[in-house]
Amino acid sequence: MKKALLSGLIISVLILLAGCNTMRGVGQDLENAGEAIQKSTK
């Protein structure tokens, strides 16, 4: 059971990282998410 959960988690992380393509893309995604949060609190 733990192996299946761990495998699912690893696959999810890899899919997310593949969507960003690069670490620069990850930074841009995080920045956009932060801006969206700031806008929603105003």
Buried (B, 14 or more C-beta within 10 A) or exposed (E): EEEEEEEEEEEEEEEEEEEBEEEEEBEEEEEEEEEEEEEEEE
